[in-house]
Amino acid sequence: MKGNGSASVKEWVVIHKIKGLYDRGKGLSIRAISRELSISRNTVRKYLQLEEKQISAYKDDGSRHKHLDAHRDFLIH
């Protein structure tokens, strides 16, 4: 994750892959996931601890430019 707490799209995809492979402990082990994806076990653990709200934080990142921002006031009122 980047320093500001938001995930890039690439990180978001990896996080969801990890969560899918782990499947709340019913799937692959942390060690097997780290080997499968060629990432460290600590990274796998870190991403497994994230909640869905934190994972999708990149969508709500205030620094992200949106094309409709210039028309926001008009659209809201």
Secondary structure in CASP SS format (residue, H / E / C, confidence):
PFRMAT SS
TARGET T0000
AUTHOR 0000-0000-0000
METHOD secondary structure of the structure
MODEL  1
M C 1.00
K C 1.00
G C 1.00
N C 1.00
G C 1.00
S C 1.00
A C 1.00
S C 1.00
V H 1.00
K H 1.00
E H 1.00
W H 1.00
V H 1.00
V H 1.00
I H 1.00
H H 1.00
K H 1.00
I H 1.00
K H 1.00
G H 1.00
L H 1.00
Y H 1.00
D H 1.00
R H 1.00
G H 1.00
K C 1.00
G C 1.00
L C 1.00
S C 1.00
I H 1.00
R H 1.00
A H 1.00
I H 1.00
S H 1.00
R H 1.00
E H 1.00
L H 1.00
S C 1.00
I C 1.00
S C 1.00
R H 1.00
N H 1.00
T H 1.00
V H 1.00
R H 1.00
K H 1.00
Y H 1.00
L H 1.00
Q H 1.00
L C 1.00
E C 1.00
E H 1.00
K H 1.00
Q H 1.00
I H 1.00
S H 1.00
A H 1.00
Y H 1.00
K H 1.00
D H 1.00
D C 1.00
G C 1.00
S C 1.00
R C 1.00
H C 1.00
K C 1.00
H H 1.00
L H 1.00
D H 1.00
A H 1.00
H H 1.00
R H 1.00
D H 1.00
F H 1.00
L H 1.00
I H 1.00
H C 1.00
END
